Amino acid sequence: MARHYTVWKGRIPGVYESWAECNKQTNGFPGAEFKAFKTRQMAEEAFKSRSTDFIGKDIFEPELTAEQLKAIGKPILDSIVVDAAWNTVTGKVEYQGINLRTQKLLFHQGPFEDGTNNIGEFLAIVHALAFCKQQKLTSPIYSDSRNAIGWVKDKEARTSHEPNEKNKELFKLIDRAIKWLSENEYPNQILKWETKAWGENPADFGRK
């Protein structure tokens, strides 16, 4: 069975197609964190999250059953879907949001220097909320990042990434987003995009 490897901590973090590539990044690297996944999609999704959510756990899950797919249902077409892209080599991050029904691009920001995927996902959701408020829309907002959804609901960006001269613009956006969340109420639901049931997030940048 083919394996895809997520490297959270290594010489160059990222997703790799073979054990040889993964081993090159992790062998002899202090505190290396990596794990094998059944599909590229699973490995990419894991890379967006914390390693502790996966390491030491059985993640080779079976495909969803017909009953499970029925229970999940279909996504709401009149909605906004957001996603972020993070370049593991340059550290640049950008995000965008689309109208699910029309596939029209509603907004795009970045790339910004020295960020993380979680930061991008967080900013994307808050941008979508502010966009909806400005346009008087009650549409639900989909994101495939559980971390970012949690940050928005808690009105805080729980990133361990450190601010510096390169990413000061990005951290200004984080501060502005937190301020917006603390000062505004919104009717929009923030929902998880169910990748296993519906396929790739339509707002994905297509760089896998």
Secondary structure, 3 states (H helix, E strand, C coil): CCCEEEEEECCCCEEECCHHHHHHHHCCCCCCEEEEECCHHHHHHHHCCCHHHCCCCCCCCCCCCHHHHHHHCCCCCCCEEEEEEECCCCCCEEEEEEECCCCCEEEEEEEECCCCHHHHHHHHHHHHHHHHHHHCCCCCEEECCHHHHHHHHHCCCCCCCCCCCCCHHHHHHHHHHHHHHHHCCCCCCEEECCHHHHCCCCCCCCCC
